[in-house]
Amino acid sequence: MSILVAGFFSAANPAVHTTLVAKELKVIATIKPLHSLVANVMGHKGKLDLMVSGGLDPHIFRLKPSIIRQIHNSDVIFYIDPDMEIFLKSLLKRKYANFLAVPMARQKGIHLIAYRTSKIWHMEDGKPKDHKAPAAQDLHIWLDPSNARRMVQIIEATLSKLDPANSLTYIQNAAKTITRLYAMEEDIREKLRPLREKSMIVYHDAFQYFEKSFGLKAVGAIALKSDQNPSAKHIKRLKRLAREKRVTCVLGMPGAHPRIATVVMGGTGAGFDVVDPLGLYIDKGPDLYFQLMTEMAQNIVDCQDQGGMLDDLNDLR
């Protein structure tokens, strides 16, 4: 509340306002969902660039000299974590005075979940059971709408500190974005409510923030990471799990071939669809985050309506 009062005071008092000089901030966001949230807060102020553009996967992205120069010329870079954007690790080991680096996953108020360390887990009393030791933190934090709202607050506070003359704009834009995020979350919750008792298998374990936010029931993954290939033994276990848990949907990833999914789900009557947690094929901009989350929800609904499709695909093999 004190920040809001200060913003109104400086705008209303000419003596104070004239001491503040608006700054043309140069801002970089690493991945599309984060870029979208930053774009909502910045509005038309400053210059915002996306580092990992197009359909590139941040897990395999490599820094070019031109991007390194761009980083050094920026005021602030927003990113998830050095363990997500691995390409930044060597760069951020050094301390630089000319730009601020903000790792979202390490900010106060961000809800973190540990990576599941096995590819098969069971849901009992609504809680996932994984009996292996906890792993590193899952960094797909933006798939939790509460984290998205917290990230908007962090973005606003950072921009307001760097550019106090435009702080009122950032505060107002952040408030509008948070309101929109609440509405989006409620719409998705209503859409997915009938599916809470339906069991799913995911292609790789990148959706648990989304699952837990909306009460979905995933019971296993084909792979823990996108670059892993499952063994024949694991496929056999998944097929048994699919039957035991009456799995109704398997969720693929962009670029992943559905053939493995057809083997796992064959004979179950389950559906198949693709979800894109990074928005790789969505145009960048302020609407991307909302489109990404809404499309993920709709694809999960559509997946449930495609029972028997995988049997048809298997017949074509």
C-alpha positions in Angstrom: 0.0 0.0 0.0 2.9 2.4 0.8 4.2 2.0 -2.7 0.9 2.9 -4.2 0.6 6.0 -2.0 4.1 7.1 -2.9 3.3 6.7 -6.6 0.2 9.0 -6.4 2.1 11.5 -4.3 4.9 12.0 -6.7 2.5 12.3 -9.7 0.3 14.9 -7.9 3.1 17.1 -6.4 5.0 19.0 -9.2 8.0 19.6 -6.9 8.5 15.9 -6.3 7.6 14.9 -9.9 10.2 17.2 -11.5 13.0 15.4 -9.6 12.1 12.2 -11.3 13.4 11.6 -14.8 11.8 8.8 -16.8 14.3 6.3 -18.0 14.1 4.2 -21.2 14.7 0.9 -19.5 16.3 -1.9 -21.5 14.8 -5.1 -20.3 15.4 -8.8 -21.3 13.4 -11.8 -20.4 14.7 -15.2 -21.2 11.7 -17.4 -22.0 8.3 -16.6 -23.6 6.0 -17.1 -20.5 8.2 -14.8 -18.4 8.5 -12.3 -21.3 4.7 -12.2 -21.5 4.4 -11.3 -17.8 7.1 -8.6 -18.1 5.4 -7.2 -21.2 2.1 -6.8 -19.3 3.8 -4.8 -16.5 5.9 -2.7 -18.8 3.2 -1.8 -21.2 4.6 0.8 -23.6 7.4 1.9 -21.4 11.0 1.0 -22.2 12.3 -1.6 -24.5 11.7 -5.3 -23.9 13.6 -8.1 -25.7 13.0 -11.9 -25.6 16.3 -13.9 -25.4 15.0 -17.4 -26.4 12.8 -16.6 -29.3 10.8 -18.5 -31.9 10.4 -22.3 -31.2 13.8 -22.7 -29.6 14.1 -24.9 -26.5 15.8 -23.0 -23.6 17.3 -26.4 -22.5 19.5 -26.5 -25.6 19.9 -22.7 -26.2 23.4 -21.3 -26.7 24.5 -17.7 -26.1 25.8 -15.8 -29.1 28.2 -12.9 -28.8 25.5 -10.5 -30.0 23.2 -11.7 -27.2 26.0 -11.3 -24.6 26.6 -7.7 -25.7 22.8 -7.1 -25.5 22.8 -8.4 -21.9 25.7 -6.2 -20.9 23.9 -3.2 -22.4 20.6 -3.9 -20.6 19.3 -2.6 -17.3 17.8 -5.8 -16.1 17.4 -9.4 -17.1 14.6 -11.5 -15.8 15.1 -15.3 -15.8 13.9 -18.4 -14.0 17.0 -19.9 -12.5 20.6 -20.8 -13.5 19.5 -24.4 -13.4 16.8 -23.7 -16.0 18.7 -21.3 -18.3 21.9 -23.2 -18.1 23.4 -21.0 -20.8 23.5 -18.1 -18.3 25.5 -19.9 -15.6 29.0 -18.9 -16.8 27.9 -15.4 -17.5 26.3 -14.8 -14.2 29.1 -16.2 -12.1 30.8 -12.8 -12.4 29.3 -9.7 -10.8 28.4 -6.9 -13.2 27.6 -3.4 -12.1 25.8 -2.3 -15.3 22.8 -4.7 -15.2 20.6 -6.4 -12.7 19.8 -10.1 -12.9 16.6 -11.3 -11.3 16.2 -15.1 -10.8 12.5 -15.6 -10.3 12.7 -19.1 -8.7 14.9 -17.6 -5.9 12.6 -14.8 -4.9 10.7 -14.7 -1.7 7.1 -15.9 -2.1 7.7 -18.2 -5.0 6.2 -21.7 -4.4 8.7 -24.4 -5.3 8.1 -28.2 -5.8 10.9 -30.8 -5.8 11.3 -32.8 -9.0 9.8 -36.3 -8.8 12.7 -38.7 -8.9 10.9 -41.7 -10.4 8.8 -42.0 -13.6 6.0 -43.9 -11.8 4.1 -42.5 -8.9 0.8 -43.3 -7.4 -2.0 -41.0 -6.1 -3.3 -42.0 -2.7 -5.7 -39.7 -0.8 -5.0 -37.0 -3.4 -1.2 -36.9 -2.7 1.5 -38.2 -5.0 3.6 -40.9 -3.5 7.2 -41.1 -4.5 9.4 -43.1 -2.1 12.7 -42.0 -3.4 14.8 -39.2 -2.0 13.8 -35.7 -3.0 15.6 -34.2 -6.0 16.4 -30.7 -7.1 13.6 -28.1 -7.5 11.3 -28.3 -10.5 11.7 -24.9 -12.2 8.6 -24.8 -14.3 7.2 -22.3 -11.8 5.1 -20.3 -14.2 2.6 -23.1 -14.6 1.3 -22.3 -11.1 -0.9 -19.2 -11.4 -0.1 -18.1 -7.9 3.6 -18.0 -8.9 2.7 -16.0 -11.9 1.0 -13.4 -9.7 4.0 -13.3 -7.4 6.3 -12.9 -10.4 4.2 -9.9 -11.6 4.7 -8.3 -8.2 8.5 -8.9 -8.4 8.6 -7.5 -11.9 6.7 -4.4 -10.9 8.9 -3.7 -7.8 12.1 -4.1 -9.9 11.0 -1.8 -12.7 9.6 0.8 -10.2 13.0 0.9 -8.4 14.9 1.2 -11.6 12.5 3.7 -13.2 10.6 5.5 -10.4 9.2 8.2 -12.7 7.1 5.5 -14.4 6.3 3.5 -11.2 2.6 4.5 -11.2 2.3 2.9 -14.7 4.0 -0.2 -13.6 1.8 -0.5 -10.5 -1.4 0.0 -12.4 -0.4 -2.5 -15.1 0.6 -5.1 -12.5 -2.7 -4.7 -10.7 -4.6 -5.2 -14.0 -2.5 -8.2 -14.8 -3.1 -9.8 -11.4 -6.8 -9.3 -11.8 -6.7 -11.0 -15.2 -4.6 -13.9 -13.8 -7.2 -14.5 -11.1 -10.0 -14.6 -13.7 -8.0 -17.0 -16.0 -7.3 -19.3 -13.1 -11.0 -19.5 -12.1 -12.0 -20.2 -15.8 -9.4 -23.0 -16.1 -10.4 -24.5 -12.7 -14.1 -24.7 -13.8 -13.1 -26.2 -17.1 -10.9 -28.9 -15.5 -13.1 -29.6 -12.4 -14.8 -32.7 -14.0 -11.4 -34.3 -14.8 -10.0 -34.4 -11.3 -10.7 -38.1 -10.9 -9.3 -39.0 -14.3 -5.8 -40.5 -14.4 -3.2 -39.2 -16.9 0.3 -40.1 -18.0 2.6 -37.3 -19.2 5.3 -37.6 -21.7 7.9 -36.1 -19.4 7.5 -34.7 -15.9 7.2 -31.0 -16.6 3.5 -30.3 -15.6 3.3 -30.9 -11.8 2.8 -27.2 -11.0 -0.2 -27.2 -13.4 -1.4 -30.5 -12.1 -1.3 -29.5 -8.4 -2.8 -26.0 -9.1 -5.9 -27.5 -10.7 -6.2 -30.8 -8.8 -5.3 -33.1 -11.7 -4.3 -36.7 -11.3 -1.1 -37.7 -13.1 0.2 -41.2 -12.2 3.4 -41.5 -14.2 5.7 -40.2 -16.9 7.2 -41.7 -20.0 10.5 -39.9 -19.3 11.7 -37.5 -16.5 13.4 -35.3 -19.0 12.6 -34.4 -22.6 15.9 -35.8 -24.0 15.5 -39.3 -22.3 14.3 -42.4 -24.0 12.3 -44.9 -22.0 13.5 -48.5 -21.6 11.4 -51.5 -22.7 11.0 -52.4 -19.0 9.6 -49.0 -18.2 7.2 -49.1 -21.1 5.9 -52.4 -19.8 5.4 -50.9 -16.3 3.6 -48.0 -17.8 1.3 -50.2 -19.8 0.4 -52.1 -16.6 -0.1 -48.8 -14.7 -2.4 -47.5 -17.4 -4.7 -50.5 -17.0 -4.6 -50.5 -13.2 -5.3 -46.7 -12.9 -7.7 -46.6 -15.8 -5.7 -43.9 -17.5 -7.8 -41.8 -19.8 -5.2 -39.5 -21.3 -1.5 -39.3 -22.3 0.0 -35.8 -22.8 2.8 -35.4 -25.3 5.2 -32.5 -25.8 6.0 -30.4 -28.9 8.3 -32.4 -31.1 7.8 -35.7 -29.3 6.7 -38.5 -31.5 3.4 -40.1 -30.4 4.6 -43.6 -31.3 5.8 -44.4 -27.7 2.5 -43.0 -26.4 0.5 -45.3 -28.7 2.4 -48.3 -27.4 1.9 -47.3 -23.7 -1.8 -46.5 -24.2 -2.8 -49.1 -26.7 -5.8 -51.1 -25.6 -6.8 -48.6 -22.9 -9.2 -46.4 -24.8 -7.2 -43.4 -23.7 -6.8 -40.2 -25.7 -3.7 -38.4 -26.7 -2.9 -34.7 -27.1 0.0 -32.3 -26.9 0.6 -29.5 -24.3 3.2 -26.8 -24.7 4.3 -25.4 -21.3 6.8 -23.0 -22.9 4.5 -21.5 -25.6 7.1 -22.4 -28.2 4.7 -22.0 -31.1 2.7 -19.1 -29.7 3.5 -15.5 -30.8 5.3 -13.6 -28.1 3.6 -10.8 -26.3 1.4 -9.9 -23.3 -1.3 -12.4 -24.3 1.0 -15.4 -24.6 0.9 -16.5 -21.0 -2.9 -16.5 -20.9 -3.1 -18.3 -24.2 -0.5 -20.9 -23.1 -2.4 -21.7 -19.9 -5.8 -21.7 -21.6 -4.6 -23.9 -24.4 -3.0 -26.4 -22.0 -6.3 -26.7 -20.2 -8.3 -27.1 -23.4 -5.9 -29.7 -24.8 -6.3 -31.8 -21.6 -10.1 -31.6 -22.0 -9.8 -32.6 -25.7 -7.5 -35.5 -24.7 -10.2 -37.0 -22.6 -12.6 -36.9 -25.5 -10.3 -38.8 -27.8 -10.7 -42.3 -26.3 -9.8 -45.0 -28.8 -7.8 -42.7 -31.0 -4.5 -44.4 -30.0 -5.9 -47.8 -30.9 -6.6 -46.4 -34.4 -3.0 -45.1 -34.6 -1.7 -48.4 -33.5 -3.6 -50.1 -36.3 -1.7 -47.9 -38.8 1.8 -48.9 -37.4 
